[in-house]
Amino acid sequence: MALKINRTITRITRIVGWGLLIIIVACTLKVFIWEQNYYKNETKSARATAPAVLSGIQPIGGLGTDKTSDEAYNKHTVEKDQPKYIEIERLGVKAIVNPSKTEVAGKLPLPSNIYQLSWYGGSAKPGNVGAIVISGISQYVDQSGIFKNLDSLEKGDKIKLTRGDNEVFEYTIESISITSYKDSSKTLPLAQQSIDSKETLSLVSVGNSDTSVVIIKATR
């Protein structure tokens, strides 16, 4: 009788032991797979959100010169988290913002029309910490663009940005940088940098090669 009991206990012990081993192995595999997927996704995310440092400007050419009609302005749409309109009351500027259609690594994309603006997709979005980079034209051949007087703005002036979901954000100008076209590669990286880790709006004015490049930086 005692022998049978001992055998039964031994059998139960073995079963419990194997069961525990299986549970431990399963949990270990689950943790390993989770870690692999986590770091894989983190790596992809880091690569996707790391924009190239701006070191130049895309060539200016073939730009539209028709002014934006009220109808086109009112019907303009973008993704809900992207810049939609820029308004600078002091300059009488009200312009639509389009996401850049063509981007070359390290080159600032420009709008396709001298009266419209272009949002650099490698930069931040409204409502997020980082620098939102938007470019516009000051001079194209013999015509003035939407940013013709951007260099006349001063610290403390206000800029309004409307997002795709129609939420309005207001920014206050904190810095103004003016440089020659040929030296713009030295100052363009500044447009990608936020001020004191605040949400920053960077407006970049570009014109003919004999005009200055103006960078306005404002914070929320």
C-alpha positions, 0 to 999 in steps of 0.5 A: 500500500505504501509503495503504491502511494509513493509511486503515485506521489512520484508520478504527480511530482513529475507531472507537476514538474513538467507542467511548471517547465512548460509554463516557464518556457512558454512565458520566456518565449512570449517575453522574448517575442514581445521584446523583439517586436517592441525594439523592431517597432521602436527602430522603425519609428525612430528611422521614420521620424528622423528628418535629414538635416536641411542643407540646401533649397530645392531648385525654384522653377515652373511655379504658378503665379495665379492668386488663390481665389476665395473659393479655392481658399475656403475649399482647401483641405489637408489631413486633420493633423497638418497645417492648413492656413497661415495668417499674419495680420500685420502683413495682410497675409492669408495663405493656404498651406500644402504638404510638400509633394516632392521632397529631396533629402536635405533640401527644403521643399518649396510651394508650387505657387508663389501665393501659397505655402509648403509644409516640410513633411519631415518637420513637426505637426501643429500641436506637437513639440518640435519645429514646424517648417513652412516655406514660401516665396518672396520673389520669383523672376520679376514677381513678388510672392506671398512672403515678400515682406516677411523680413519686416516682421519683428519680435513679438509679432503674432502668427496664426496657424490653422490645422486641418481640423480647423483648430487655430494655434497662435505663435509669437515671433522670437527670432529673425534670421536673414542670410544670403541665398548662397550661405543659406545652408548654414542657417537652414538647420536652425529652422528645424530646431525648436526654441527651448523645447517649445512648439516652434513655427519656422517660416522660411522665405525664399526667392531668386538667387540674388535675394535673401533667405529669411527665417522667422521662428515663433513659439506657441 
